Amino acid sequence: QVQLVESGGGLVQAGDSLRLSCAASGSIFSVNSMGWYRQAPGKERELVAYITSGGSTNYADSVKGRYTISRDNANNTVYLQIDSLKPEDTAVFYCFLYHPIDGMNYWGKGTPVTVSS
């Protein structure tokens, strides 16, 4: 089993920056992907970004240029830096870890981000 704990969310103002963190623990394979989804009020959950254990990154088109994903493999932690926050970034952000070797996907409980205008 894998446990994921997110942190860093909160209430911020438009234009601010925020860094979300997600620490994974448990039975983690060395080859994996970690990333973030977000779910805005009244909308479906959408993929924001992910990063492989090898360092390859992928972003949703809607966040390119303002979101930066990174990871610390030694500590099984993934980060999401969000700059120039906008009210439309308001969402619950969920961390995930994917094991390609067995197809298992694990989720955190989410951390809310609220951006006031």
C-alpha positions in Angstrom: 0.0 0.0 0.0 1.0 3.6 -0.6 -0.1 6.6 1.4 -0.1 10.1 0.1 -0.3 13.3 2.2 -0.8 16.7 0.6 0.0 20.0 2.2 0.3 23.6 1.2 -3.2 24.6 0.2 -5.1 27.5 1.6 -6.7 30.8 1.0 -4.6 33.2 -1.2 -5.1 36.3 -3.2 -5.0 36.6 -7.0 -1.4 37.1 -8.1 0.1 35.2 -5.2 2.2 32.1 -5.5 1.7 28.8 -3.8 3.7 25.5 -3.5 1.8 22.3 -2.8 3.6 19.3 -1.5 2.8 15.6 -1.5 4.7 13.1 0.5 4.4 9.4 -0.4 5.1 6.5 2.0 4.7 2.8 1.9 5.5 0.2 -0.7 6.8 2.5 -3.5 8.4 1.1 -6.6 11.4 3.0 -7.9 9.7 3.4 -11.3 6.6 5.6 -10.9 4.9 8.7 -11.8 3.6 11.3 -9.4 1.4 14.2 -10.1 -1.6 16.3 -9.4 -5.2 16.5 -10.4 -7.6 19.3 -9.5 -11.3 19.5 -9.1 -12.9 22.9 -9.3 -16.4 23.5 -7.8 -19.0 21.9 -10.0 -16.5 20.5 -12.4 -14.9 17.2 -13.1 -11.5 16.3 -11.8 -8.8 17.1 -14.4 -5.1 16.2 -14.7 -2.9 19.1 -14.0 0.7 17.7 -14.3 2.7 14.7 -13.6 6.4 13.8 -13.4 8.1 10.5 -13.8 10.7 9.0 -11.6 13.1 9.8 -14.4 12.2 13.4 -14.4 10.0 13.7 -17.5 7.1 16.2 -17.0 3.8 16.7 -18.6 1.3 19.6 -18.1 -2.2 20.3 -19.1 -2.3 23.1 -21.7 -4.4 25.2 -19.4 -1.6 25.5 -16.8 1.5 25.7 -18.9 3.6 28.6 -18.0 2.2 29.1 -14.4 2.5 25.6 -12.9 5.8 23.8 -12.3 6.0 20.3 -11.0 9.1 18.9 -9.4 10.0 16.0 -7.2 12.5 14.7 -4.6 13.0 11.1 -5.3 15.0 10.5 -2.1 12.0 11.6 0.0 9.2 10.4 -2.4 7.8 13.9 -2.5 6.3 15.8 -5.4 5.7 19.5 -5.5 3.5 21.8 -7.5 4.5 25.5 -7.7 1.7 27.7 -8.9 2.5 31.3 -9.8 0.3 34.2 -10.6 -2.7 32.5 -9.1 -6.1 33.3 -10.6 -9.6 32.8 -9.1 -10.1 30.1 -11.7 -7.4 28.1 -10.0 -9.7 27.6 -7.0 -10.0 23.8 -6.6 -9.2 20.9 -4.5 -5.8 19.5 -5.6 -5.2 15.8 -5.4 -1.9 14.1 -5.5 -1.5 10.7 -7.1 1.2 8.1 -7.5 1.1 5.6 -10.4 3.0 2.4 -10.6 3.3 1.3 -14.2 4.6 -2.1 -13.2 1.2 -3.2 -11.8 -1.1 -0.4 -13.0 -2.0 0.7 -9.5 -2.9 4.3 -8.9 -2.9 5.8 -5.4 -4.6 9.0 -4.2 -4.2 11.6 -1.5 -7.2 13.1 0.2 -6.7 16.5 -1.4 -5.7 20.0 -0.3 -8.0 22.9 -1.1 -6.8 26.0 -2.8 -9.0 29.1 -2.8 -8.0 32.2 -4.7 -9.7 35.4 -3.9 -9.9 38.3 -6.4 
